[in-house]
Structure formats: C-alpha cells, structure tokens
C-alpha cells in the first residue's frame, strides 16, 4: 500500500508522485484531499488529490517544496512506501451544470484546480481556465489543463509567457470581452485568492476558493485548521476545504499559516544539513 | 476474628519537582509486597458491593484474593475474564466514584485500593508473566466491522472475537487506541501499555486497519452492503472540540485541548525536531476548563517547558469534573488554579498571536440543570491575564462525519447517535453504537461498559436473530462541563 509508482519533477521545486492506493483512487472526487505521513516520526501533511486512476488504483499528488516534509517527500525514490496515506478527506466540490465556469489556478494551485476543471467540463459546463505563475518556467500542467477545459488562458508575473501580470488581470479581460460567467473557482496562494475575491466581489461573481491551512488530524478532531467564514468559525477539514471566497477572512488565514514559521525553518535547516551527502545519490538516480 | 488495622497503601511516585519536567509515568506502581499488603485489607465480602460499581463487572474480591495468595498472573486473568484492558483501567478509571466508592472498608476507613491492585496485576502479567490467549470457539462465519479503536471499539472487538466472530476494526488515525493514544498523556498512561493491550486484542484474531476514515473511504452502508459485514459497531468517540465562541479565539496560540494533546501525545511534538510535528514554545499558559482533559493539558504544558500554567474554571473546586487525584497531581506540580473565573475575550497582537485574555470573576448562584450551582458573573470584575498560549478544554461534541454519511442513523440535537442504553442498537438495523459518540464526552470505563453490552447484543442478534428493538427511552443526556 501507498507505494510510489512514478515520480516527475514538473518544475523547480514542484514534484508529482503517482501513488498506489486503490481504495482512495476509487472513492475520491474532485476537491478532496489526503493526509500523508511519510515515516514513523513524520508529520501529517494535507495534499489535494490532483488526479486519480480507479482502474490502475493510483492517485496523483503534486506538491511544492516549502519545508522539511515536502523537501523530504520530493527526495523519496520510486518504490518507496509511504507509511500513511489517509483519505479521501474533505467535502467534494459541488459539481453541477452552472453554465460558464472559470477555474483559476495560481502557482501550485493549478494542481488542485485541475480535477475540478475537468469535473466541471464533464458536467457540461463551458470551462475557461486561467493559470498563472511567476515566470514561464514555473508554470505547471499546461497541457493537462488545456485538455481539462474549453479555453486556457495564461499569465506570468514577469510577462515571459501569456498575459503580463496576475490572474486577476486575465479574469478582468474575460469579463471585459463580454463573457457571462456563472461561477469562479480559485485556488492558489492566499494573497492571490484574496485579491481575486476582491475583484469578483465587485463584479458580483460567485467565487469558490479551496483553503490550505495547517492541519493535524484532518478529520474534524483537532480544530487546527479553523478559519472564519462569514463571521463563523469553520473547520476546513470537515466543513471545507471549499468555501464562498467572499466570506473568508483571508487576513486571519494568512496569519494562522505562519504560526510555526520559526519551527519550520529549524526543521528544514536541520534536514538540509543532514542531507548534503544524500543529495548526490538522489541526483545520480536521475530522480 | 480481630483484624489488624492496615492503612491503605500509597503508591510510590515521582516527586513533583522532578516529574513536571519529564513525560514518564507519575506513579511507579505497587511492588509485590505492597500489593499483597493492600490486598490483605480486602475482607472478600460474600455479596461484594464493589462489583456493583464496576461498569464491566470485574470479580473484584476474586482477583484480590489471588493477589493475596501471590498468584499475580492468575489475578490478571481473573480480571481479563470481563475486562480486556486492565492496565488501562487500573490507571484511568475514576475508581473513587465506582468500585472504591462502594467498598465496605471505606465506610469507616479508606477503601481498598482496587484500582492500584488492578494495575499491579495487569502490569505483572505484561512484564513478568506470559499473556495467555484464551481458547477461541470455532468460527461462526459472521463478520463485524468496528469503527474506531478507542476503549469501546477494543472491547467490542475483543469480546466478539472471543465468541468466534470475525472482527475488523477501522481506525481513522495512523495509530490504534483512540483517546488512549491521542488524548491521555504518556505520564498518565504510557503508550507502550496501550499498544500491548491492542496487540492482545489482535492476538484474538481481530483485524485492525488504520488510516481508514469511515464515512469517507467507505460508508457504513457500504460496509453492510458491499463489504458484506453482518453488523457494524460505531465507537467513533467525541471527536469535535468545543470552543468558547468569544472574540479572538482564532488567534495563534489558542488551541483546542484535542489539538494540543494530539500534537504532544500522538505526534510526539515534545521531541521536535526529532519528530516533525512542531509545538509553539510557551511561557505563560492558560487552560480553560476543569475536567481531566484540562488537567492533562496543564500538566503537559509544564512538561513542554512553560514557566507558568493557569487553570481557568468558571465554577468552584467542588464542581470540577476532574478526578481528585488529577487535580492533586496538577497542584503538586505547580499548576495555578483560577476558580470562579471565566474568559470573555482573547487579546492579540498585530501578527495574530494571543497576548492576553480578559477574565470575569464569577460567583455561585442557584443550581442548574446539572445539579451544580450555576456560576453568575460579578459585574465590573474584569481583569486581564497575560498569556502566550491558551488551551480550550471545555469538552467535545460528536463528530458529524458518520451520521452525515449514513442513511437512517438518528442523532439528538447535539449530534450524538441515538442508541438503546442496554443494547447499543441504533435506529438503523444491524448498526450498534456506544461510548462517547452516544453519551457525550465521558470516561474510558463507561465506553468499555457500553462496548460490553453492545458485544452481547450483537452476538445475540447474529446468533438468534429477532426483532430490532432499539427504541426504549434512549439515553441522550449530555455531560456538561
């Protein structure tokens, strides 16, 4: 169980793992996530399921190296068995025939938006996807996103590819050209989701966001992942991960995500110091 | 026959000033000599009152007599005839309200230390003896799914396995034991003991699957229909932390007790960075609540290096639901008790960290629904307590995951599953429930008692069939903190 069957580096710091887990592969729906605990002393990290193949019994996880655990996971070889994978967790995306749905993915947020775009398209919606990155080389999953929607629009912060600017600028263009939008789904870094929601609020466009706070158990037991939505406390793991973006307190979310920054730095520095020797071997593996 | 008056034997334990800096278990347990002296205080009543106080009906005079004779392994086996988890119960049961409260010796003297003797016998068997696997009857061909591997689930699984049924336990977390592992700290219940009790249940032929969140990866209906289980027992526990619902509660540094204890106990955050899960470094900690979980949180905070730990409780000491022993241990270790005090809001800095808490003094008024005198705020008594960490330990509600995803499973207005108080039968045929998910956050032993009744009922139903009689004034009152 939980064996890594494939591993791909999508861009610098972004890794894709295909993992054996027939039960989750069969059961998961767009918008759901898993919790991975790599080793005995590992932490439980929530990761959105980017794709699944029920026939092969596999799920796909795409993640960015942002600290010790993700760094370690990006260095695991094919064939490694993850100690624990729990899921599918969270409520699935409410997929229906809405009309025109715009799916926005910023940075690593393209990975979780991908299954939602495809599910929306399969449900008969006209899906326009907007994906963005800092620069062209960091843009991920362009081909897969193209296949998952009717129209794909791209932005880069530095203008190296596609629209020069942020995903919000592209969304404004879509509105300006007269496209009637029934639903926006946005996933990415908190500042991106926050800014996009400000824009869609002025445009009066219903917007769903998928949140990625700190979690521990992921089953509603601990409350580490609580966010304020519409003035009420919600648990992202069981009430979400998707919420009405116009109701989310993004400022609080951002502060809560930073709660363990000093410890995260300590852990990562320690891991990097220990991993100097091992690094070469992994590189030699061609991983 | 004149009986020499022997005092109740104390259990040797770590000194407070030492133990507040480590996670090792506080008491060392009885030596064989102490155990035999204590056992000799039992007068082996013909009609023992103590047994009436035991939710799992242990033959208390029977096992104590065996200790008296020095037959320690036999004593452990005597307990195990009705209690699969004696090492756990000997540690965390509120004996002072159950067996020991009814002990006749206790009328004029202190009662026989039944809990300490139970613990001694179980530890002896585990450490010095050979754990005997009882004979298992031939397979009945019936399959039972047990959801949750906490005290209720382990008892149901163990009992049904001993009746020849095939049992599979589904645990949501990565380790079995439920609250015994994520909730109760190492210094009160060493995890190695829980693990060995779980291993014992597995040795009876029970299959245990971790990382399985029922309701998500498999629903209860799928267990019954697609996975061909004949019965399902729901022992999912009280897994939804209550918060105060006052301003500032989502500031960094404010934890639920579940999160605080889970990080420390289950995820071993006390050994960060050896373990990957971090914990914030606290200097001044406030724990809200007066139950065992509050005491566990406060004492954990001390061991994690906090300089000052405050319990903040809105009623007085008499109303505290925690065991006296736990309150006493916490006090000895230096936890400060702020009684008749209730927080009204949390204060934070620009970075979103809690820095203080506004408290309001209370006084006791008329008794409320729980029979305890209701705390009433004293106007104008607000003051600020500086804190960098707050642990909210005011109780747990029912996790909605299973009821939400199960067709036809009735709950009360708090989300607890409705179940027959004696059989554990629910509104959904072939589904039983017991423990905290039914009665609200309570004790390990009550959950085990519910597990015992449910196992009997499941066995009867699967063997003899019969009508589905679940509705007989189901017990649904909620424990208030």
Interface residues (C-beta under 8 A of the other chain):
Chain A: X23 X24 X27 X37 X41 X42 X43 X44 X68 X69 X83 X84 X85 X86 X87 X88 X89 X216 X217 X219 X220 X221 X222 X223 X224 X226 X227 X228 X233 X238 X252 X255 X256 X258 X259 X260 X263 X264 X266 X267 X270
Chain B: X172 X173 X174 X182 X210 X211 X212 X213 X216 X217 X218 X239 X240 X241 X243 X245 X249 X250 X252 X253 X255 X256 X258 X259 X262 X263 X267 X268 X271 X272 X273 X274 X275 X276 X277 X278 X279 X280 X351 X352 X399 X400 X401
